[in-house]
Amino acid sequence: MAIAFSALATAGTIEVEVDGELLTVEFVPGVSTALGSESIPDGEDRGSARVTDENGSLVAFDTPFWFAVAAFRPDATIIQ
């Protein structure tokens, strides 16, 4: 499953079910990018994500580039 950051930033929180487990994906502001600026602190706030299970425990996840999702997980469910 892949969730577009733009969708997550707009919603704030998205609940998804993966392999029968309910997960909560939250947008976390305050993570900047160096794209478009000369330094990360001056960059645009792109945010990040936090994923927790029903018990509130953190769940490991990754943030691949879209082309990698398309190439290696063409059957992935994408939330936009």
Long-range contacts (C-beta under 8 A, 24 or more apart in sequence): 1-76, 1-77, 1-78, 1-79, 2-64, 2-66, 2-69, 2-73, 2-76, 2-77, 2-78, 2-79, 3-49, 3-78, 3-79, 4-78, 4-79, 4-80, 5-46, 5-47, 5-49, 6-80, 7-79, 7-80, 8-47, 8-49, 9-47, 14-79, 16-79, 21-53, 21-54, 22-53, 22-54, 23-51, 23-52, 23-53, 23-59, 24-51, 24-52, 24-53, 25-49, 25-50, 25-51, 26-50, 26-51, 26-52
